[in-house]
Amino acid sequence: MDVISVIRAKRDRTPLTDAQIDWTVDAYTRGAIADEQMSALAMAILLNGMDRREIARWTAAMIASGERLDFSSLARPTADKHSTGGVGDKITLPLAPLVAACGAAVPQLSGRGLGHTGGTLDKLESIPGWRASLSNAELLDVLGSTGAVICAAGDGLAPADKKLYALRDVTGTVEAIPLIASSIMSKKIAEGTGSLVLDVKCGTGAFMKTVEDARELAETMVSLGTDHGVRTVALLTGMSTPLGLTAGNALEVRESVEVLAGGGPADVVELTLALARDMLEAAGIHDADPAKKLADGSAMDVWRRMISAQGGDPDAPLPTARHTHTVTAPATGVLSRLDAYDVGVAAWRLGAGRARKEDPVQAAAGVELHAKPGDTVTEGSPLLTLHTDTEERFAGALDALGSAWDIAAPGTTVDT
Ligand code: URA
């Protein structure tokens, strides 16, 4: 087998054989295929696609490139959630302890933010002492003792995806449905969860900009999970407006704790409860009421134990930014649009995100929203507050927000 014939086949729209796929994924993981050759193949896949058989085989080969975790020793059924990423998407933080409080075990292997989208691990690392990297034994220990664990995926899990994802990130080949679906599902299947709920985001702040693309991605991932014996369901949710009222690491932890305390923005509470119900259903738990577990403090108890078990202090004050700048409404009326992508880029430029994988992030940086689409604003009232430790970053963030919102005439009805 040689890689050039594989690249030529995909370039000329000939479906890859099972043997070609197995060999390619294995050879790339071993370092026998060069990055420039894999980039050419990834671009050919992006342009010419893959059929369902090819995607299923590619996913299986990525799973086989590493280890698989086994949660069969746990007394509870396992349930996991994956979001395809967005702005202000802190849902994993309240969701994992909530679903654990309802009786499932939630192994939430999460990632870091890249570009304009935030990452769950970056958010949790703003809690003093909290540790993202756990050994497999520690992961099982925290999961067994608290019911939920949120941590980094170990190096042994789908190593082919780690290498390929880093390459796609720098070669303009992220936005290919076969590659996104196989990347996400290889990690989730190797992780060993029994059930999985996918939150497939759609809109300006998401990878998938149209409902059609989001639906195709969702259907592909559900069929991959189902074929591997994981009970998988998907929700399509909007990502044209940021979720909640914060985008940025410590700011989002603060908002998540508000949700766990029974408050928080309505859209965050609503999505947390919807995903919790689907996760419990998929895990076969039919008698729990997540709204009650949020209201009676049980979810908060699990959160505190989960954070402490990973070295964090749930009572420690969260970092606050050295500098803030408030942007005010230029006119009186109804906020009719607040663009998720622009707010995400602003948070990123303030220091909440990174441009390269190895960059540090600022725990306290980000954007706080004072109004959401549908709200009435008056000229001069606060619209957004920008937070950063580096004052010079305000200019770039304000630039990103240049056309981030529209204000319609007073009394206009806005579809939110
Ligand atoms: N998240 C992943 O894990 N992989 C992708 O390809 C895109 C988003």
Residues whose N, C-alpha, C, O or C-beta is under 5 A from the ligand:
A	BS01	URA	T84 V174 L179 I180 S183 I184
